Amino acid sequence: MCEGERVPHGVQAELEWVAIRLQGPFPFEMTGVFAAILNPLAAEGIGVFAISTFDTDYVLVKAEHVQAADDALRRAGHERIF
């Protein structure tokens, strides 16, 4: 995974994703973090690409769905993230 501009010529790539960074870090024992984000997006039919690292989690949505994702997450009680 890399910025679109860094994809070598001729390599098939899925472009125009926007990353939503979940403000952490979250303790490993804390459950349901991704579910709290993914469920409202799934209910709106918004596909995601999720990445979890040691201390930060990201949910990527296609750029065309950013506003709908923001609206869905705010309705679910999340603070503005974009």
Biopython code that builds the backbone (N, CA, C, O; Angstrom):
import numpy as np
from Bio.PDB.StructureBuilder import StructureBuilder

atoms = [
    (1, "MET", "N", (0.856, -1.162, 0.000)),
    (1, "MET", "CA", (0.000, 0.000, 0.000)),
    (1, "MET", "C", (0.906, 1.229, 0.000)),
    (1, "MET", "O", (1.894, 1.295, 0.730)),
    (2, "CYS", "N", (0.544, 2.194, -0.833)),
    (2, "CYS", "CA", (1.334, 3.423, -0.922)),
    (2, "CYS", "C", (0.464, 4.522, -1.533)),
    (2, "CYS", "O", (-0.656, 4.270, -1.976)),
    (3, "GLU", "N", (0.993, 5.725, -1.547)),
    (3, "GLU", "CA", (0.303, 6.827, -2.203)),
    (3, "GLU", "C", (0.179, 6.526, -3.697)),
    (3, "GLU", "O", (1.066, 5.918, -4.297)),
    (4, "GLY", "N", (-0.923, 6.958, -4.280)),
    (4, "GLY", "CA", (-1.179, 6.677, -5.683)),
    (4, "GLY", "C", (-0.067, 7.118, -6.608)),
    (4, "GLY", "O", (0.211, 6.455, -7.607)),
    (5, "GLU", "N", (0.575, 8.231, -6.286)),
    (5, "GLU", "CA", (1.642, 8.754, -7.131)),
    (5, "GLU", "C", (2.864, 7.847, -7.138)),
    (5, "GLU", "O", (3.703, 7.946, -8.033)),
    (6, "ARG", "N", (2.972, 6.970, -6.156)),
    (6, "ARG", "CA", (4.149, 6.115, -6.029)),
    (6, "ARG", "C", (3.965, 4.745, -6.684)),
    (6, "ARG", "O", (4.895, 3.939, -6.710)),
    (7, "VAL", "N", (2.778, 4.483, -7.207)),
    (7, "VAL", "CA", (2.536, 3.192, -7.857)),
    (7, "VAL", "C", (3.315, 3.166, -9.167)),
    (7, "VAL", "O", (3.144, 4.053, -10.002)),
    (8, "PRO", "N", (4.161, 2.170, -9.357)),
    (8, "PRO", "CA", (4.938, 2.100, -10.598)),
    (8, "PRO", "C", (4.022, 1.960, -11.819)),
    (8, "PRO", "O", (2.956, 1.348, -11.752)),
    (9, "HIS", "N", (4.462, 2.537, -12.918)),
    (9, "HIS", "CA", (3.718, 2.462, -14.171)),
    (9, "HIS", "C", (3.497, 0.997, -14.541)),
    (9, "HIS", "O", (4.412, 0.179, -14.446)),
    (10, "GLY", "N", (2.284, 0.679, -14.961)),
    (10, "GLY", "CA", (1.973, -0.671, -15.386)),
    (10, "GLY", "C", (1.509, -1.603, -14.280)),
    (10, "GLY", "O", (1.111, -2.735, -14.554)),
    (11, "VAL", "N", (1.553, -1.147, -13.041)),
    (11, "VAL", "CA", (1.109, -1.980, -11.922)),
    (11, "VAL", "C", (-0.380, -1.733, -11.690)),
    (11, "VAL", "O", (-0.817, -0.587, -11.584)),
    (12, "GLN", "N", (-1.145, -2.801, -11.614)),
    (12, "GLN", "CA", (-2.578, -2.662, -11.338)),
    (12, "GLN", "C", (-2.753, -2.186, -9.904)),
    (12, "GLN", "O", (-2.171, -2.754, -8.980)),
    (13, "ALA", "N", (-3.552, -1.148, -9.721)),
    (13, "ALA", "CA", (-3.753, -0.584, -8.389)),
    (13, "ALA", "C", (-5.176, -0.075, -8.240)),
    (13, "ALA", "O", (-5.808, 0.337, -9.213)),
    (14, "GLU", "N", (-5.659, -0.110, -7.038)),
    (14, "GLU", "CA", (-6.967, 0.457, -6.681)),
    (14, "GLU", "C", (-6.672, 1.817, -6.068)),
    (14, "GLU", "O", (-6.102, 1.896, -4.980)),
    (15, "LEU", "N", (-7.053, 2.883, -6.752)),
    (15, "LEU", "CA", (-6.702, 4.237, -6.335)),
    (15, "LEU", "C", (-7.884, 4.964, -5.707)),
    (15, "LEU", "O", (-9.010, 4.466, -5.704)),
    (16, "GLU", "N", (-7.607, 6.141, -5.181)),
    (16, "GLU", "CA", (-8.588, 7.084, -4.649)),
    (16, "GLU", "C", (-9.294, 6.585, -3.393)),
    (16, "GLU", "O", (-10.522, 6.601, -3.309)),
    (17, "TRP", "N", (-8.507, 6.143, -2.425)),
    (17, "TRP", "CA", (-9.002, 5.795, -1.098)),
    (17, "TRP", "C", (-8.656, 6.928, -0.145)),
    (17, "TRP", "O", (-7.648, 7.612, -0.323)),
    (18, "VAL", "N", (-9.487, 7.124, 0.857)),
    (18, "VAL", "CA", (-9.248, 8.128, 1.890)),
    (18, "VAL", "C", (-9.138, 7.386, 3.219)),
    (18, "VAL", "O", (-9.986, 6.558, 3.552)),
    (19, "ALA", "N", (-8.091, 7.690, 3.969)),
    (19, "ALA", "CA", (-7.852, 7.013, 5.247)),
    (19, "ALA", "C", (-8.529, 7.763, 6.392)),
    (19, "ALA", "O", (-8.423, 8.983, 6.514)),
    (20, "ILE", "N", (-9.214, 7.009, 7.207)),
    (20, "ILE", "CA", (-9.786, 7.515, 8.456)),
    (20, "ILE", "C", (-8.921, 6.939, 9.570)),
    (20, "ILE", "O", (-8.867, 5.723, 9.751)),
    (21, "ARG", "N", (-8.252, 7.797, 10.307)),
    (21, "ARG", "CA", (-7.386, 7.340, 11.399)),
    (21, "ARG", "C", (-8.193, 7.320, 12.685)),
    (21, "ARG", "O", (-8.745, 8.341, 13.095)),
    (22, "LEU", "N", (-8.262, 6.163, 13.317)),
    (22, "LEU", "CA", (-8.962, 6.042, 14.589)),
    (22, "LEU", "C", (-8.015, 6.515, 15.684)),
    (22, "LEU", "O", (-6.909, 5.994, 15.834)),
    (23, "GLN", "N", (-8.459, 7.503, 16.440)),
    (23, "GLN", "CA", (-7.605, 8.107, 17.457)),
    (23, "GLN", "C", (-7.356, 7.097, 18.570)),
    (23, "GLN", "O", (-8.284, 6.733, 19.292)),
    (24, "GLY", "N", (-6.165, 6.660, 18.711)),
    (24, "GLY", "CA", (-5.766, 5.693, 19.737)),
    (24, "GLY", "C", (-4.633, 6.262, 20.553)),
    (24, "GLY", "O", (-4.505, 7.483, 20.646)),
    (25, "PRO", "N", (-3.818, 5.440, 21.138)),
    (25, "PRO", "CA", (-3.832, 3.991, 21.002)),
    (25, "PRO", "C", (-4.946, 3.354, 21.823)),
    (25, "PRO", "O", (-5.424, 3.921, 22.806)),
    (26, "PHE", "N", (-5.342, 2.167, 21.396)),
    (26, "PHE", "CA", (-6.357, 1.394, 22.087)),
    (26, "PHE", "C", (-5.687, 0.206, 22.760)),
    (26, "PHE", "O", (-4.872, -0.474, 22.135)),
    (27, "PRO", "N", (-6.011, -0.054, 24.014)),
    (27, "PRO", "CA", (-5.432, -1.229, 24.668)),
    (27, "PRO", "C", (-5.823, -2.492, 23.911)),
    (27, "PRO", "O", (-6.926, -2.576, 23.370)),
    (28, "PHE", "N", (-4.937, -3.460, 23.870)),
    (28, "PHE", "CA", (-5.195, -4.693, 23.144)),
    (28, "PHE", "C", (-6.456, -5.378, 23.647)),
    (28, "PHE", "O", (-7.165, -6.021, 22.872)),
    (29, "GLU", "N", (-6.741, -5.246, 24.940)),
    (29, "GLU", "CA", (-7.907, -5.904, 25.531)),
    (29, "GLU", "C", (-9.220, -5.211, 25.170)),
    (29, "GLU", "O", (-10.294, -5.773, 25.389)),
    (30, "MET", "N", (-9.148, -4.022, 24.630)),
    (30, "MET", "CA", (-10.350, -3.273, 24.280)),
    (30, "MET", "C", (-10.971, -3.877, 23.023)),
    (30, "MET", "O", (-10.323, -3.934, 21.979)),
    (31, "THR", "N", (-12.198, -4.317, 23.115)),
    (31, "THR", "CA", (-12.848, -4.953, 21.979)),
    (31, "THR", "C", (-13.931, -4.046, 21.406)),
    (31, "THR", "O", (-14.447, -3.165, 22.093)),
    (32, "GLY", "N", (-14.263, -4.273, 20.152)),
    (32, "GLY", "CA", (-15.362, -3.556, 19.525)),
    (32, "GLY", "C", (-15.011, -2.244, 18.874)),
    (32, "GLY", "O", (-15.900, -1.546, 18.385)),
    (33, "VAL", "N", (-13.735, -1.882, 18.850)),
    (33, "VAL", "CA", (-13.336, -0.593, 18.269)),
    (33, "VAL", "C", (-13.675, -0.572, 16.775)),
    (33, "VAL", "O", (-14.357, 0.338, 16.301)),
    (34, "PHE", "N", (-13.201, -1.567, 16.047)),
    (34, "PHE", "CA", (-13.502, -1.606, 14.619)),
    (34, "PHE", "C", (-14.999, -1.752, 14.382)),
    (34, "PHE", "O", (-15.542, -1.126, 13.470)),
    (35, "ALA", "N", (-15.666, -2.555, 15.176)),
    (35, "ALA", "CA", (-17.111, -2.763, 14.992)),
    (35, "ALA", "C", (-17.873, -1.451, 15.114)),
    (35, "ALA", "O", (-18.827, -1.214, 14.372)),
    (36, "ALA", "N", (-17.460, -0.603, 16.043)),
    (36, "ALA", "CA", (-18.140, 0.674, 16.247)),
    (36, "ALA", "C", (-18.030, 1.576, 15.022)),
    (36, "ALA", "O", (-18.896, 2.419, 14.790)),
    (37, "ILE", "N", (-16.977, 1.401, 14.245)),
    (37, "ILE", "CA", (-16.786, 2.186, 13.023)),
    (37, "ILE", "C", (-17.382, 1.460, 11.821)),
    (37, "ILE", "O", (-18.080, 2.061, 11.005)),
    (38, "LEU", "N", (-17.100, 0.163, 11.720)),
    (38, "LEU", "CA", (-17.503, -0.584, 10.530)),
    (38, "LEU", "C", (-19.004, -0.808, 10.432)),
    (38, "LEU", "O", (-19.553, -0.776, 9.331)),
    (39, "ASN", "N", (-19.679, -1.033, 11.543)),
    (39, "ASN", "CA", (-21.115, -1.306, 11.490)),
    (39, "ASN", "C", (-21.920, -0.163, 10.879)),
    (39, "ASN", "O", (-22.760, -0.423, 10.018)),
    (40, "PRO", "N", (-21.703, 1.100, 11.286)),
    (40, "PRO", "CA", (-22.459, 2.192, 10.637)),
    (40, "PRO", "C", (-22.142, 2.325, 9.143)),
    (40, "PRO", "O", (-23.017, 2.669, 8.349)),
    (41, "LEU", "N", (-20.892, 2.050, 8.767)),
    (41, "LEU", "CA", (-20.530, 2.130, 7.355)),
    (41, "LEU", "C", (-21.177, 0.997, 6.574)),
    (41, "LEU", "O", (-21.676, 1.210, 5.469)),
    (42, "ALA", "N", (-21.174, -0.203, 7.137)),
    (42, "ALA", "CA", (-21.809, -1.346, 6.474)),
    (42, "ALA", "C", (-23.303, -1.111, 6.308)),
    (42, "ALA", "O", (-23.878, -1.475, 5.283)),
    (43, "ALA", "N", (-23.932, -0.508, 7.307)),
    (43, "ALA", "CA", (-25.370, -0.235, 7.236)),
    (43, "ALA", "C", (-25.699, 0.711, 6.083)),
    (43, "ALA", "O", (-26.810, 0.682, 5.554)),
    (44, "GLU", "N", (-24.744, 1.545, 5.694)),
    (44, "GLU", "CA", (-24.934, 2.472, 4.567)),
    (44, "GLU", "C", (-24.431, 1.886, 3.252)),
    (44, "GLU", "O", (-24.505, 2.541, 2.212)),
    (45, "GLY", "N", (-23.920, 0.654, 3.291)),
    (45, "GLY", "CA", (-23.419, 0.024, 2.080)),
    (45, "GLY", "C", (-22.076, 0.564, 1.623)),
    (45, "GLY", "O", (-21.755, 0.509, 0.435)),
    (46, "ILE", "N", (-21.294, 1.083, 2.550)),
    (46, "ILE", "CA", (-19.984, 1.660, 2.224)),
    (46, "ILE", "C", (-18.912, 0.603, 2.474)),
    (46, "ILE", "O", (-18.714, 0.167, 3.608)),
    (47, "GLY", "N", (-18.231, 0.201, 1.421)),
    (47, "GLY", "CA", (-17.149, -0.764, 1.543)),
    (47, "GLY", "C", (-15.918, -0.124, 2.160)),
    (47, "GLY", "O", (-15.697, 1.079, 2.020)),
    (48, "VAL", "N", (-15.122, -0.928, 2.840)),
    (48, "VAL", "CA", (-13.941, -0.422, 3.532)),
    (48, "VAL", "C", (-12.746, -1.333, 3.308)),
    (48, "VAL", "O", (-12.876, -2.482, 2.887)),
    (49, "PHE", "N", (-11.587, -0.783, 3.601)),
    (49, "PHE", "CA", (-10.338, -1.528, 3.701)),
    (49, "PHE", "C", (-9.804, -1.159, 5.071)),
    (49, "PHE", "O", (-9.488, 0.005, 5.313)),
    (50, "ALA", "N", (-9.696, -2.122, 5.969)),
    (50, "ALA", "CA", (-9.298, -1.850, 7.356)),
    (50, "ALA", "C", (-7.862, -2.299, 7.587)),
    (50, "ALA", "O", (-7.433, -3.347, 7.105)),
    (51, "ILE", "N", (-7.126, -1.473, 8.342)),
    (51, "ILE", "CA", (-5.738, -1.765, 8.686)),
    (51, "ILE", "C", (-5.561, -1.529, 10.174)),
    (51, "ILE", "O", (-5.972, -0.498, 10.707)),
    (52, "SER", "N", (-4.952, -2.485, 10.829)),
    (52, "SER", "CA", (-4.677, -2.346, 12.251)),
    (52, "SER", "C", (-3.181, -2.500, 12.473)),
    (52, "SER", "O", (-2.576, -3.470, 12.015)),
    (53, "THR", "N", (-2.584, -1.541, 13.176)),
    (53, "THR", "CA", (-1.170, -1.621, 13.516)),
    (53, "THR", "C", (-1.056, -1.740, 15.026)),
    (53, "THR", "O", (-2.065, -1.837, 15.723)),
    (54, "PHE", "N", (0.155, -1.732, 15.524)),
    (54, "PHE", "CA", (0.373, -1.898, 16.957)),
    (54, "PHE", "C", (-0.356, -0.837, 17.774)),
    (54, "PHE", "O", (-0.942, -1.146, 18.812)),
    (55, "ASP", "N", (-0.323, 0.411, 17.310)),
    (55, "ASP", "CA", (-0.921, 1.470, 18.129)),
    (55, "ASP", "C", (-1.900, 2.376, 17.399)),
    (55, "ASP", "O", (-2.386, 3.344, 17.984)),
    (56, "THR", "N", (-2.201, 2.090, 16.143)),
    (56, "THR", "CA", (-3.127, 2.923, 15.386)),
    (56, "THR", "C", (-3.946, 2.047, 14.453)),
    (56, "THR", "O", (-3.434, 1.079, 13.890)),
    (57, "ASP", "N", (-5.209, 2.388, 14.292)),
    (57, "ASP", "CA", (-6.081, 1.679, 13.358)),
    (57, "ASP", "C", (-6.553, 2.656, 12.295)),
    (57, "ASP", "O", (-6.741, 3.843, 12.561)),
    (58, "TYR", "N", (-6.744, 2.138, 11.087)),
    (58, "TYR", "CA", (-7.205, 2.945, 9.969)),
    (58, "TYR", "C", (-8.341, 2.226, 9.264)),
    (58, "TYR", "O", (-8.348, 0.999, 9.163)),
    (59, "VAL", "N", (-9.285, 2.989, 8.785)),
    (59, "VAL", "CA", (-10.334, 2.480, 7.914)),
    (59, "VAL", "C", (-10.284, 3.342, 6.664)),
    (59, "VAL", "O", (-10.396, 4.565, 6.738)),
    (60, "LEU", "N", (-10.117, 2.704, 5.526)),
    (60, "LEU", "CA", (-10.068, 3.425, 4.256)),
    (60, "LEU", "C", (-11.393, 3.252, 3.536)),
    (60, "LEU", "O", (-11.943, 2.152, 3.479)),
    (61, "VAL", "N", (-11.900, 4.347, 2.986)),
    (61, "VAL", "CA", (-13.108, 4.327, 2.166)),
    (61, "VAL", "C", (-12.773, 4.988, 0.831)),
    (61, "VAL", "O", (-11.874, 5.825, 0.746)),
    (62, "LYS", "N", (-13.500, 4.605, -0.195)),
    (62, "LYS", "CA", (-13.285, 5.233, -1.489)),
    (62, "LYS", "C", (-13.626, 6.717, -1.382)),
    (62, "LYS", "O", (-14.557, 7.101, -0.674)),
    (63, "ALA", "N", (-12.867, 7.540, -2.087)),
    (63, "ALA", "CA", (-13.037, 8.995, -2.019)),
    (63, "ALA", "C", (-14.476, 9.412, -2.325)),
    (63, "ALA", "O", (-14.979, 10.370, -1.738)),
    (64, "GLU", "N", (-15.131, 8.713, -3.223)),
    (64, "GLU", "CA", (-16.503, 9.075, -3.600)),
    (64, "GLU", "C", (-17.500, 8.854, -2.460)),
    (64, "GLU", "O", (-18.628, 9.344, -2.522)),
    (65, "HIS", "N", (-17.091, 8.119, -1.419)),
    (65, "HIS", "CA", (-17.983, 7.820, -0.297)),
    (65, "HIS", "C", (-17.608, 8.561, 0.994)),
    (65, "HIS", "O", (-18.174, 8.291, 2.053)),
    (66, "VAL", "N", (-16.665, 9.483, 0.904)),
    (66, "VAL", "CA", (-16.188, 10.171, 2.108)),
    (66, "VAL", "C", (-17.312, 10.907, 2.821)),
    (66, "VAL", "O", (-17.453, 10.780, 4.037)),
    (67, "GLN", "N", (-18.103, 11.664, 2.099)),
    (67, "GLN", "CA", (-19.168, 12.434, 2.755)),
    (67, "GLN", "C", (-20.206, 11.508, 3.379)),
    (67, "GLN", "O", (-20.652, 11.753, 4.500)),
    (68, "ALA", "N", (-20.594, 10.462, 2.682)),
    (68, "ALA", "CA", (-21.562, 9.507, 3.226)),
    (68, "ALA", "C", (-20.987, 8.808, 4.456)),
    (68, "ALA", "O", (-21.710, 8.565, 5.422)),
    (69, "ALA", "N", (-19.699, 8.485, 4.429)),
    (69, "ALA", "CA", (-19.058, 7.849, 5.591)),
    (69, "ALA", "C", (-19.046, 8.803, 6.774)),
    (69, "ALA", "O", (-19.359, 8.407, 7.897)),
    (70, "ASP", "N", (-18.687, 10.053, 6.530)),
    (70, "ASP", "CA", (-18.677, 11.060, 7.594)),
    (70, "ASP", "C", (-20.073, 11.209, 8.196)),
    (70, "ASP", "O", (-20.220, 11.243, 9.417)),
    (71, "ASP", "N", (-21.083, 11.295, 7.358)),
    (71, "ASP", "CA", (-22.461, 11.429, 7.837)),
    (71, "ASP", "C", (-22.874, 10.222, 8.672)),
    (71, "ASP", "O", (-23.458, 10.381, 9.744)),
    (72, "ALA", "N", (-22.575, 9.016, 8.190)),
    (72, "ALA", "CA", (-22.949, 7.788, 8.905)),
    (72, "ALA", "C", (-22.257, 7.703, 10.250)),
    (72, "ALA", "O", (-22.873, 7.322, 11.245)),
    (73, "LEU", "N", (-20.987, 8.052, 10.289)),
    (73, "LEU", "CA", (-20.244, 7.963, 11.547)),
    (73, "LEU", "C", (-20.697, 9.019, 12.548)),
    (73, "LEU", "O", (-20.748, 8.754, 13.749)),
    (74, "ARG", "N", (-21.025, 10.203, 12.067)),
    (74, "ARG", "CA", (-21.524, 11.229, 12.990)),
    (74, "ARG", "C", (-22.897, 10.851, 13.534)),
    (74, "ARG", "O", (-23.179, 11.093, 14.707)),
    (75, "ARG", "N", (-23.752, 10.265, 12.706)),
    (75, "ARG", "CA", (-25.050, 9.785, 13.199)),
    (75, "ARG", "C", (-24.870, 8.702, 14.260)),
    (75, "ARG", "O", (-25.706, 8.555, 15.152)),
    (76, "ALA", "N", (-23.780, 7.948, 14.162)),
    (76, "ALA", "CA", (-23.497, 6.889, 15.128)),
    (76, "ALA", "C", (-22.829, 7.417, 16.390)),
    (76, "ALA", "O", (-22.514, 6.648, 17.299)),
    (77, "GLY", "N", (-22.611, 8.742, 16.448)),
    (77, "GLY", "CA", (-22.059, 9.339, 17.660)),
    (77, "GLY", "C", (-20.564, 9.601, 17.634)),
    (77, "GLY", "O", (-19.994, 9.989, 18.654)),
    (78, "HIS", "N", (-19.927, 9.402, 16.513)),
    (78, "HIS", "CA", (-18.488, 9.663, 16.409)),
    (78, "HIS", "C", (-18.250, 11.129, 16.083)),
    (78, "HIS", "O", (-19.072, 11.774, 15.432)),
    (79, "GLU", "N", (-17.119, 11.647, 16.543)),
    (79, "GLU", "CA", (-16.757, 13.025, 16.238)),
    (79, "GLU", "C", (-16.298, 13.118, 14.799)),
    (79, "GLU", "O", (-15.914, 12.125, 14.181)),
    (80, "ARG", "N", (-16.347, 14.327, 14.283)),
    (80, "ARG", "CA", (-15.889, 14.545, 12.892)),
    (80, "ARG", "C", (-14.457, 14.066, 12.750)),
    (80, "ARG", "O", (-13.596, 14.365, 13.577)),
    (81, "ILE", "N", (-14.228, 13.335, 11.710)),
    (81, "ILE", "CA", (-12.922, 12.708, 11.550)),
    (81, "ILE", "C", (-12.200, 13.123, 10.283)),
    (81, "ILE", "O", (-11.046, 12.743, 10.087)),
    (82, "PHE", "N", (-12.836, 13.878, 9.432)),
    (82, "PHE", "CA", (-12.188, 14.259, 8.174)),
    (82, "PHE", "C", (-11.750, 15.702, 8.243)),
    (82, "PHE", "O", (-11.181, 16.221, 7.282)),
]
sb = StructureBuilder()
sb.init_structure("model")
sb.init_model(0)
sb.init_chain("A")
sb.init_seg("    ")
for serial, (resi, resn, name, xyz) in enumerate(atoms, 1):
    if name == "N":
        sb.init_residue(resn, " ", resi, " ")
    sb.init_atom(name, np.array(xyz, "f"), 0.0, 1.0, " ", f" {name:<3s}", serial, name[0])
structure = sb.get_structure()
